[in-house]
Amino acid sequence: MTNVIQLHAHRENQPVTRSVADRAAIVADLVTLAAAIRDAIERTVDLSGPSMLQLEQAAQHLVDALQQIEAASNVLTSDADWTPF
């Protein structure tokens, strides 16, 4: 992973006071983002402009992004043991 945020340094400077509602809002944002990416994947495969290889690469990048968003959702929901809705 190339874009890593060092959270421990950030936490030392700011106390963690996020509520359950904040956590639920973040999970809701991730669900919305995942739905938008799924829609973009479907629309990408219907394009006719770039070459088939470029379309396949674009779709694969979107699938990879979706997998990472789903992984983040799993972390925030303790693998779905915590349900904010």
C-alpha positions as a Markdown table, in Angstrom:
| # | Residue | x | y | z |
|---|---|---|---|---|
| 1 | Met | 0.0 | 0.0 | 0.0 |
| 2 | Thr | 1.6 | 3.3 | -1.0 |
| 3 | Asn | -0.7 | 5.8 | 0.8 |
| 4 | Val | -0.3 | 5.0 | 4.5 |
| 5 | Ile | -1.4 | 7.4 | 7.1 |
| 6 | Gln | 0.4 | 7.2 | 10.4 |
| 7 | Leu | -2.5 | 7.3 | 12.9 |
| 8 | His | -0.5 | 6.8 | 16.1 |
| 9 | Ala | 1.2 | 10.2 | 15.6 |
| 10 | His | -2.2 | 11.9 | 14.9 |
| 11 | Arg | -3.8 | 10.3 | 18.0 |
| 12 | Glu | -1.1 | 11.6 | 20.3 |
| 13 | Asn | -2.0 | 15.2 | 19.3 |
| 14 | Gln | -5.7 | 14.8 | 19.5 |
| 15 | Pro | -7.9 | 12.9 | 21.9 |
| 16 | Val | -10.2 | 10.4 | 20.4 |
| 17 | Thr | -13.8 | 11.5 | 21.1 |
| 18 | Arg | -15.7 | 10.0 | 18.1 |
| 19 | Ser | -19.1 | 8.7 | 19.0 |
| 20 | Val | -20.9 | 5.6 | 17.8 |
| 21 | Ala | -22.9 | 8.0 | 15.6 |
| 22 | Asp | -19.7 | 9.2 | 13.9 |
| 23 | Arg | -18.7 | 5.6 | 13.3 |
| 24 | Ala | -22.1 | 4.8 | 11.9 |
| 25 | Ala | -21.9 | 7.8 | 9.6 |
| 26 | Ile | -18.5 | 6.7 | 8.2 |
| 27 | Val | -19.9 | 3.2 | 7.6 |
| 28 | Ala | -22.9 | 4.7 | 5.8 |
| 29 | Asp | -20.6 | 6.8 | 3.7 |
| 30 | Leu | -18.6 | 3.7 | 2.7 |
| 31 | Val | -21.8 | 1.8 | 1.8 |
| 32 | Thr | -22.8 | 4.7 | -0.4 |
| 33 | Leu | -19.3 | 4.9 | -2.0 |
| 34 | Ala | -19.4 | 1.1 | -2.6 |
| 35 | Ala | -22.7 | 1.4 | -4.4 |
| 36 | Ala | -21.4 | 4.2 | -6.6 |
| 37 | Ile | -18.3 | 2.1 | -7.5 |
| 38 | Arg | -20.5 | -0.9 | -8.4 |
| 39 | Asp | -22.5 | 1.4 | -10.7 |
| 40 | Ala | -19.3 | 2.8 | -12.2 |
| 41 | Ile | -18.1 | -0.8 | -12.9 |
| 42 | Glu | -21.4 | -1.6 | -14.7 |
| 43 | Arg | -21.2 | 1.5 | -16.8 |
| 44 | Thr | -17.5 | 0.9 | -17.6 |
| 45 | Val | -18.1 | -2.4 | -19.2 |
| 46 | Asp | -20.7 | -0.8 | -21.5 |
| 47 | Leu | -18.3 | 1.8 | -22.9 |
| 48 | Ser | -17.0 | 1.5 | -26.4 |
| 49 | Gly | -14.4 | 4.3 | -26.6 |
| 50 | Pro | -11.1 | 2.9 | -25.3 |
| 51 | Ser | -9.6 | -0.4 | -26.2 |
| 52 | Met | -11.0 | -3.6 | -24.6 |
| 53 | Leu | -7.8 | -3.9 | -22.6 |
| 54 | Gln | -8.1 | -0.4 | -21.2 |
| 55 | Leu | -11.7 | -1.1 | -20.3 |
| 56 | Glu | -10.8 | -4.3 | -18.5 |
| 57 | Gln | -8.0 | -2.5 | -16.7 |
| 58 | Ala | -10.4 | 0.3 | -15.6 |
| 59 | Ala | -12.9 | -2.2 | -14.4 |
| 60 | Gln | -10.3 | -4.1 | -12.5 |
| 61 | His | -9.1 | -0.9 | -10.8 |
| 62 | Leu | -12.7 | -0.2 | -9.7 |
| 63 | Val | -13.1 | -3.7 | -8.5 |
| 64 | Asp | -9.9 | -3.4 | -6.5 |
| 65 | Ala | -11.1 | -0.1 | -5.0 |
| 66 | Leu | -14.4 | -1.8 | -4.1 |
| 67 | Gln | -12.6 | -4.6 | -2.3 |
| 68 | Gln | -10.6 | -2.1 | -0.2 |
| 69 | Ile | -13.8 | -0.1 | 0.7 |
| 70 | Glu | -15.4 | -3.4 | 1.8 |
| 71 | Ala | -12.3 | -4.3 | 3.8 |
| 72 | Ala | -12.5 | -0.9 | 5.6 |
| 73 | Ser | -16.2 | -1.5 | 6.3 |
| 74 | Asn | -15.4 | -4.8 | 7.8 |
| 75 | Val | -12.8 | -3.2 | 10.1 |
| 76 | Leu | -15.2 | -0.6 | 11.2 |
| 77 | Thr | -18.1 | -3.0 | 11.8 |
| 78 | Ser | -15.9 | -5.7 | 13.4 |
| 79 | Asp | -16.6 | -8.1 | 10.5 |
| 80 | Ala | -20.3 | -7.3 | 10.7 |
| 81 | Asp | -20.5 | -8.1 | 14.4 |
| 82 | Trp | -21.3 | -4.4 | 15.0 |
| 83 | Thr | -24.3 | -3.1 | 13.0 |
| 84 | Pro | -25.0 | 0.6 | 13.1 |
| 85 | Phe | -28.4 | 0.4 | 11.3 |
